[in-house]
Amino acid sequence: MSTTVMATAAAAAAKGFLAVVVVAAALCCNAARAQTPVFACDASNATVARYGFCDRSASAAARAADLLSRLTLAEKVGFLVNKQAALPRLGIPAYDWWSEALHGVSYVGPGTRFSPLVPGATSFPQPILTAASFNASLFRAIGEVVSNEARAMHNWGRGQETPGEDPLLASKYAVGYVAGLQDAGGGDALKVAACCKHYTAYDVDSWKGVERFTFDAVVSQQDLQDTFQPPFKSCVIDGNVASVMCSYNKVNGKPTCADKDLLSGVIRGDWKLNGYIVSDCDSVDVLYSQQHYTKSPEDAAAITIKSGLDLNCGNFLAQHTVAAVQAGKLSEADVDRAVTHNFIVLMRLGFFDGDPRKLPFGGLGPKDVCTSSNQELAREAARQGIVLLKNSGALPLSAKSIKSMAVIGPNANASFTMIGNYEGPPCKYTTPLQGLGANVATVYRPGCTNVGCSGNSLQLSAATQAAASADVTVLVVGADQSIERESLDRTSLLLPGQQPQLVSAVANASRGPVILVIMSGGPFDISFAKSSDKISAILWVGYPGEAGGAALADILFGYHNPSGRLPVTWYPASFADKVPMTDMRMRPDPSAGYPGRTYRFYTGDTVYAFGDGLSYNNFAHHLVSAPKQVALPLAEGHTCYTEHCLSVEAVGDHCGNLAFDVHLRVRNAGKMAGRHTVLLFSSPPSVHNAPAKHLLGFEKVSLEPGQSGVVAFKVDVCKDLSIVDELGNRKVALGSHTLHVGDLKHTLNLSV
């Protein structure tokens, strides 16, 4: 669990930044910690060993019931909060549920401790850049490494923390990362317990006086079901995640952690969560003390638990739940239900299975952290995510022909900035300057003394002189945590401070090609650079993790072919002036001049579009096979046989096995080997305010020069081609759907 916010949505940029995943719980029985007992269910203690909750042959539910039966109400309440105290009489050590692993094991949260034995962990790119790889197998591989390192340490990640604006991409990221984190090799066991957050419609942090703690997100049922909920649904159903975190904000007047429909109704009821529901840190206190949603703290404890909350990050429930029961506001059975969900997850983690050294993963240790293969995966993740946005022919560079390179900009020698927030100490850093300097001779001039590039921090003279004498200039600008982070939303889409002046002055003075590199978690309006003949290439590198500088050099010098695609829309600066972040609408409203949000609905101009990204090669697409028509076999007597229907419900017998395949041949028409990201979109008929287009699937293919390969997509009509109507119900639109990959388009007609 965490205080990490789901959606900072920089400078009122794309809404719909969705399901982020963190490590929320894992085996914590580190013998180095001075406590008695050291671990639960110690087989050497005859009294403890005979307890039913220590019987590993019994089901997790039966073991949890046995443990529950041995507790007093006061003891039960102690298991409702993240920092649970030891219970020596039953041989149970203290436990803290809260750790972070947004993009590597982090020191954020009390559950993780680095030490001289394990001073660092592999720091992968922030999710926004990893998502730009559009590589589902990479998502899982990163999760597997992170969970290995977490277990090896005996412990147990605002726009930048998210996988972007598209519900499908966010869903695939969540499922892949969760699977990598949790998979213990079979059954219902957990390697670590992951948490998808922040549920739901959590899109404002701190913007022009509006705070996340009191913000009421007014969201239509159509937008809720179409944009905000799908990644969480996938995380629970397809990812089998162990936990979902409810957010600080209200949704349509109700705090999410006190909304029975959202918690018990949807997460636990409709989606069948196999785990627990946790609050964001102190959000139960927030709904009482800041939102004033309840009259008393006992009422706050009662309404959250009865709504379906199982665990409180913080200590509010430990302080007020007993009083709530005594006052008749809450039953002990309600407490039992919540605690049971928590216990079952601990059982699945092996917390009550005795000595962790004798259990699966018990042999992991310091040797398994920061391994060479883990660090290479961090570099590979950054390489696959980096997005080439412009290239007039200057890239790739030839290291042999460059005698001198000017490396300029406030992020040119960035180290800590590269790993973003919710970070841990990395194994090591390779800054952009270091990565480039390993290939050619460099001259470094920061240009600004800080990334804000404000006031007297601009140092133009030294920067322009360096550019004027160098064969090539690489400018690394963008943002850092002083510009965008938790509790700090951007209010502008322009580069910070005097960065535009720095970029323009250096470009005008440069003797050779100028490569502009943007390091950030969110988009910028860099139209001036996009249109400038003085700037030969532009790349976005997100916050690329510990190996970011090495990965950047790999791309610039052509050792690896870029294949990343933008996971968010890059809007013009005017968008932030016209569209308040507090407006949660996705769909455009022409009558009010509202342009909508995200590539699926936005009707205005873009600086760069969702899915943009260049390669050093051209890749040709050819449709091998796809149906031209699909008939929906409705039941006899269905109203659509006698009435004109624009759509039919996306559930029922007619949806059974209603799927088809799309096969595409992709050919590498260039001279370099490279990966290519294939994005399959659909443009549905214009009914129910449907999106202009939406992503159906994505695949990454690796091809040698001249080589061709076939990419296959399986399209489920009711799942993939459906849209959400005005009431929030999922429907299949009848009529012509246009499937497209790049310039390749194919018309598919759906009929009854």
N, C-alpha and C positions, 0 to 999 in steps of 0.2 A: 504494500500500500504506500501511499505517497501523497505529498502535497503538489506533485507535478500536475500542471494544468494541461488539459487535452488540447486546447485550441487557442493559441494567442492570436492567430489569424492576423499577421503583421499588417498594421496600417489599414485596417478594414479590408484586407485582401480576402482571398477566397474563403468563404465559410465552408463548413463540412470537413474540417480537419478532424479526423476520427480516430478510432480505436488504437490507442497506444498501449503497449504491454510492458509490464515490469515484473520482476521477481517480487512476490509478496510474502512468501514463506518458504522455509526449507529446514532441513535438519540443522540444528544449531548447537549440537552437543559437543562443544569444543572442550576437551579435557583440560586445556590450559586456563580455562576460566575458573576462578575460585568460587565454587558453590557446591553445596551438598543437598541432594545427590547430584552427581555429575550427569547422569543420563537416566531416563525413565525405564522402568521395568528391568532393573539390574538382576540378572539371573542368579548372581551370587547372594542376593538377599532373599532368603526363603519366604519371608512374609510378603514381600512385593511380588515375587514370582507366581504366587498362587492366585493373585487377583485376576478376575475375568478379563479386565481390560488389557492385561498383558498376554493373553492367550492368542498367539499368532495364527492358530488354526481357525479361530472364529472370524466371522465377518466383521468388517469395520463398524457396521451399524450396531451389531450385538456388543462389541467391545465398548463402543461409545455409550450405549445404554447402561452397561455395567458401571462404567466410571461415573456417569451421571448419578446413578443410584447411591453412590458413596459420598456425595457432596451435600453440604448445607447450602442454603440460598446465598449466603454471603460468599461462599467459595465459588459457586456457579457464576456469580456476577464478576468475579475476578477473571473469568475466562471470556468476558465480553469485550475486553480491551486489548490493544496490541501488546502492551507490556504486562504479561501475566507473571505474577509472583510464583516463587517455588511453593510447593505443597509437600513438605517433608514427610508428613504422616502417611502419604500415599506414594512416596518415593518419586515425586514429579519435580524436575528442576524448573527454574525460571525460563521463560521463553519470550522472545520478542518477534512478532510477526513482520515487522516493518523493515524491509530491505529494498534496495533499488537496483535495477539492472536494465535500464532503458537501452543502453548500447554497450554494455560491459558492466562488470561488477563495480558498484559505486560505494563511496563512503557516505553518501547521503542516506540518512535514516540510521537508527541506532542498532540495527541488526547486523551490520557489516563492520568488521574491524580489520584494517591493514596493520602490518607489523613488520619488524625487520626481517622476519622469516618470509613473509609474502608482502613486499612493499608496493606492488602494483599489480594490475590486471590488464588484459588486452582491451584496449579502447577502440571500439568500432565506430564507423561514421554515425552521426545522428540519424534517426530513422528517416528523416525527410530525404537524405541523400541515398540511403540504402534502398528506399522505395523507388528512387529514380532508376535503379538498375532493372526494375520490372522483371526480377528473377526470383520466382517463388522458392526454388531450391536453395538459393543463397540466403533467403530469410530464415529458413530452417537451419541451415548450417551454422549461421551465427548464433542462433538460439542454443544449439547443441554445445558450442564452445563456451558460451556464457554460463550455461548450467554446469558444465564440467568444472569451470573455474570457481563457480560459487560453492559447489560441493567440496572441491579441493581445499577451500579456505575454511571449511567447517562453519560456513555462514549461510546463514540463511536465517525510466526512465522518465514552446507554445507553438507555434507553427513548426519549429524545428523538431519538436518531440513527436510529431505526427507523420503518418505516411502519405499525407497529401489530401487533395480535395475529392478524389473519386471514391465512391462507396465500394466498388469492386476491388480496387487496388488496396484500400485500407483493410478490407475483409481478407484478402489473400495474404497480406502482410501479417495480420493478427493471427490467422490460422497457422501460417508457417512458423512464425516466431514462437508461438505458444507450444506447438508440437515439439520444436527443438528444445525448448526449456523443460517441458514436463515429461517427455517420454522416458519411462524407466525400463523399457524393454518388454512390456506386456502387462495385461490385466489392468486393474484400476490403480496400480501403484503410481506414485509421483516421484520424479527426480527432484523437482522443485515445484512449488505451487505458484502459477502465474496469475496475474490480475489484469483484466482489461478495464481501462478507465478513459475518461471520466464520464459516467453515464448520467445524463445525456444532454444534448444541445448545449454543451458547455463551450461557449465561444467568445466570452469576454473576460479579460483578466483585470486590467486596470486601464481604462481608456477615457480620457477627458472627464475625470471625476466619477465615472461609473465603475464600481468595484464588483468583482466576481462574487463576493460574499453576500451581496444584496440584490444582484441583478436578477430580474424576472424575464426569462427568455419566452417571448410570446411566439409560439410556433404552431403553424397549421398542422392538422393531422396528415395532410398530404406531404409536407416537407419532413415531418418527423419520421414517417414510415419510409419515405423515399430516399432521404439523405442521411439522417442522423442515426437511425436505428440499425440499418443493415449490417454495418461492421460489428456491432455488439452481438447481433443475432448470430452471425457467422462465428464469432469468437466463442460463443457459448455452445452452439449446436455442432459446428464442424470442428472447432478447436478443442472442445471439451475442457474449456478453461476452468481452473479451480476457484476463481473468484472474479467478481465484478465490483467495481468501486462506484458508488453514487457520488455525485458532485455537490459543490457548494450551492450552486444557483437554484433558483426556482424555475420550473417549466410550467407556463400557463397558471401561475399563482401558487403552485405547491412546491416546497423544497423537495428535491428528488429523493433525499433520504427519508422523507416522510410521506412518500406517495405510494400507497398500497397497490395501485394499479400498475405502476412502473416496476415495482420490486416483486411483490408476491404474484401479481397478475401476469406480468410479461416475463421477467427473468426466470422466476422460479416456476410459474405456471405454464405459460406458452412455450418457453424455450427449455424448460426442464434442467435448470442449472444443476450440475453435479459438483456442488461446492458451497461456498459461503458468499454473502454480500457484506461488503465493508464500506464504511464511510470514509470520505476524504478526511484528512486530519483536522479534528475539532469541528467538523461540520455539524455535528449534533448540537454542540454548544452554540455554533453560529446561528442555527435556525431559531434558537431560543433567545440568545442575547443580542444578536444584531438584526435578524429578520423579524424578531418578536412574533414568531408564528404560533407559539404557545404561551400560556399565561405563567406557567411554572416550569422549573427544570424537570420535575417529575412527569409533567405532561409531555415534555420533549422526549424523555426516555421511553415513555409508554408508546407514543405514536410511532416512533422510529422502529422499535422492536416489533410492534404489532403490524407494521407495514411490511416487514420482512428483513430488516437489518439484523445481521448476526454479529458483527464485530465493529467496534468503535476505535478508529485511530484517534488516540487521545485517552482521557480518563473520565469523561463525562458520565458514561454509563456505570462505571465503577462507583461513582459518587452518589448517583441518584436513582439507580434501578431498584434497590431494596426498598427505599421509601415509596417508590411508585407502586410496588407490589403491596406494601403495607397499607397504602391509601386506597387500594382497590382499583387503581387505574390500569393495572397490568396483572396478568395472572402468572403464577410460577410456571405454568405449562408453556406460556409464551417464551419465558426465559429458557426453559428446557429445550425448546425447539431450536432456538438460536445457538445455544451452546453445543447442541448435538451436531449441527452442521460444521462447527469449528473443529470439534473432536474428530469427526470422520476424516476431515482433511489431514489432521495430524496423524491419524492412523495410516492413511494412504502414503504419507511421507516417511513412515517408519519411526516416528518420534517415540512411539511406545513399543518398539521392537528390541529394546536392549542396546547393548554396546554397538554404536554405529560403525566401529572398526571391523565388525564381523558381518556387516550388512553390505548389500550392493553399493558400490561407489565408495566403500570404506577405505579402499586402497588409494584413492586420489589424494594428492598432497601437493606441496609447493612445486614439485617437479612438473606438475600438470598445468601450472599457471604460466602465462607468457611463453609458451613453447614456440619454437620457430614456425611451426605450422599454423598456430593460432595467430601469430603476428602477420604471417603471409596472407591469411584469410582477411585480416583487417585491411591490408593493402589492396587485396583483390576486390573487396567490397567497395572501397573508395574508387578504384579504377572503373568498376562497372557502373557506379553511380554518377560519376562526373559527366556533365552535359556540355557538349560543344554546341554553342548557339550561333556562332558566326565564324566563317573561315573563308577569307578571300584568296587562299592559296598559300599562305605563309606557313601553315602547319601541314604535316609534321616538320619540326625543325631538324636540321642536321647538326649533330654535335661536332662533327669533324670540321665543318666549315665556319663555326662560330668562334671567333677569337676572344670576344668579350660580350657579356650580357649584363645589362642594367636590371637589377631587381629592386623595384620601387613599390612603396605603398605601406599603409599602416598595418596590413596583415601579411606583408611579405616575409617577415620572420616570425610569424605567429606560431606559438606552441600551445599554450593553454586554450587559446581561442578555438583551435581546431577541434577540441573534444566537446565543445558545447556545454550544456548544463546536465544536471543529474549524472555527473561524471565521477570516475574514480581515478586514482593515480595511474597513469598508463605505464606500460612496460618501458617505453622510451618515446621520444618525440623525433620525428623527422619533419622539420619546418619546410615551407616552400623554398626558402633560401638554401637550406641544406640539400634538399632534393635536387634543385637545379645546379647547385654548386658541385655536386658529385659528378656532373656531366661536362660542365664548361666553366671557364673562369668568370666570376661574377663581381660586380660592384654593387653594393647595397646602400640604398638611400631610402629611409622611411617616408619622406615627403610630408608626413604629419607625425607629431609626437604622440598622438592618440587616435583611436579609430573614429572618434567624434569629429576630428579634423576641424575644430572650432577655434575662434579667437586667434591668438598668435601662434597656434600650433603648426601652421602651414610653413613648410620649408621648401619653397619652389626652386630657389636658385640651385641648390645642390642636386635636386632631383632632375631638373632640366639639363644641367651640365652632364650628368651621368648618361642620360638618354641620348644626348647629342653626340657622344663619343662612342657609344656601344653599337655593336652589330645588330643586336636585338634587345628590346625592352619588354620586360614582363611586369605588369602593374597588378598588384594584389590588393584589392580594396574590399569594401563591404561592411559587415557589422560584427559585433561581438555581444557579450552578455550585458554590456552597458547600454546597448541600443535595443535589444529584444531579449526578453527573458520572462520567467514567471514574475507576476506583479508589475510587468512593464510592457504594455502594448505600444507598438509604433503608431504614430499619427501621420506619418508621411511615407510615401513610396519613393522618395528621392534618396539618392546616396547621402549619407550623413554629412552635415557641415559643408566644408569646402572640398570634399572629395571630387565633385564634378570639375572644379577649377583645377585641381591637381591632375586629374586624368587628361583634361583638354590641353593644359600647358605642356605636360610631358609628351603627349602625342604629337603636338605641333613642333616640339623641339627635337624629337627623335630622329636619328639618322637612319635607323632600320625599321623593320616591322615592329608593331606594338601589339602585345598580347594582353588583353584585359581579363583578369580573373576575379570573379565575384565570390567571396566567402560569406555566406549568410544562411539563415534558416528560412528566410522568406524572400519574396520577389522584390525587385526594384524596377523603377522606370529608368532605363538606361537608353532611351531612344536616341539621345545625342551621340552615344557611342555606337549604337547599331547602325546609324546612318553616316557615320564619319568615315571618310576615305583614309584617314590617318590611323585608324584602329583596324588591324588586319584580322584579329580573331577575338572572340569572347567565349569564356567558359564559366560555368557555375559549378562550384565545388562543394556547396553546402557547408557543413562543419564536418570535415572528412575523417576525423579520428586521428589516432596517434601516427599513422603512416601517410597522412594527407600530402605532405610535401613530396614524398617518394612517388606516390600515385600520380600526382600532378606532373612530375617529370616524366613518368612512364608514358603519359598521354602526349605531352608536348613534343617529346623526342620520337614519338612513333613506335615505341617498344610495345605499346598496346593501342589498339584502335578504339576510339571512344564509342560507347553504345548507350549511354544514359539518355533518358527522356525526362522532360519536366513533369513532376507530379502535381504541379499547381499552375494556374493561370498567372501570367505576369501582366498586370493591369497598368494603364497609364496613370500618372500622378493625379490626374483630375478625379479618378475613381474614389480616392480616399477623401476628397473634398466633398463629393456629391453623396456618398453612401455612408451613413453612420454604421459603426460596428454593431450597434444595438438593434439594428433592423435585421431580423433573422430570416427574412423571406429569401427563398432561392429563386423563385420565378419572377420574371420581369413584369413590370406594371407600366406599360407605355403611357397611360393616361396621367401618371404621376411622374413620368420621366425616370422611373426606377429601372436600371438596366439588368437586374438579376445578378446572380453569383455563380461562379464555377463555369467551366467550359460547357456544362450540360445546358445551362440556361442563359448565360450572359450574352447580351445582344450588342455590346459596344466593341470598340477597337481594342486590340491587345498589343502589348510590346512583344511578348512571346506567348504562344498558346500551350495549353496542356498537351503533353506528348511530343513537343518540339525537341529535337536533338539530332545533330549531324554525325556523320561518320567520315572517315577519310576515303571511304568507298561509296559507290552507288550500289544499291540493292534493288533488283527488279522483282516484282511480284506477278504471279500468274495464277489465276483460279483454275484448280484442277477439277474440283467437284463441289457442288452445293445444289440443293434442290431449288427449283423455281417457285414451287407452291407447296404449302403444307395445309392439310385440312384438319380441323379440330372436330373430332367425332363426338358431338354433343348427344346427351341422352334423349331418348324419345320424349316428346312433349316439352322440350326446352323452349322457352319463350322466343329465342332467336330464330326459330323456324317460322314463326308467324309475325314477328316484329323486326323492324330494322335495328340491328344492334351495331354500335360502334366498337364494343368490346364485350368480352365474356370473362367471367371470374377465373382467376389463375389457380383455382383449386378444384378438386373433384375428379371423377373417373376419367374425364376427357383429357386430363393432364398426364395420365399414366403412360409411361414409356414414349412420351411425345418429344422426341429428341432427334436431331440430325447432325451429320458431320459436315464440316467445311474443311477442305484440303487446299492448301496454297503451296505453290512451288516458289521458293525464294532463291535467287541466284546472286552470288557475289560478283558484280560486274567490275570490281576494282582490282588493284594490283597488290593489295595487302590482305592478309588474313584478318578476320574480325568477327566479333559477335554482332548480331542484329536483333533489335527488339521489334517484334511483330505485334502490333496492336489492332485487334479486331473490334470495330465499332458497329453500332446499329442506329439508324435514324428511324424511329417509329412513325406511324401515321399521326397527324396533328389532332389528337383527341385528348381530353382530360389534362390539358396544359402539359403535355408530355415534353420531355427534354428534346432538344434539337438533335442530340445524339448521346449515346452512352456506351461505355466500354463493356464489351461482352467477354473478352479474354485477352491474355497476352502470353507470349512465349518468347524465349531467348534461343536463338540458333547460332551456332558457330560454324563459319564456312571459310575454306581456303579460297584464294583467288580463282575465279572461274567456276567454283563448285556450286552445285545446286542442292537444295534439300527441301523436303516436304514438311510443312507444319500443319498439324491437325488440330482442329477445335471441335469439341462436342458441344452443341448448343441445345439446351433444354428450353423448349418453347415457353413453358409456364414460369420457369425460374428466370431465364436469361433475357427473354424478349418482353417480359411483362413490364408494366408501368403502374404507377399508383394513382388512383383517381382522387377526386376532390375530398372524399370522405376518409381517405387513408386506406382504402381497400386495393389490393393488388389485382390488376386486370390485364388481359391479353388483348391488345388493340387489333381489330380486324382490318385487313387491307394490306397495303404494300409497305414492307420494311426494307430499308436499304442497308445492306451490309457493306462495309468498306474498310480497306486497308490502304492507307496512303491515297493514291489516285485511283486505285482499283475499286470499282463499285459493282454490286450485284443486287438485283431486286428480287425479294422473296415475298410472295403473296400469301397471307394467312386468311383462310376462309372456313366457313362452317357448312 
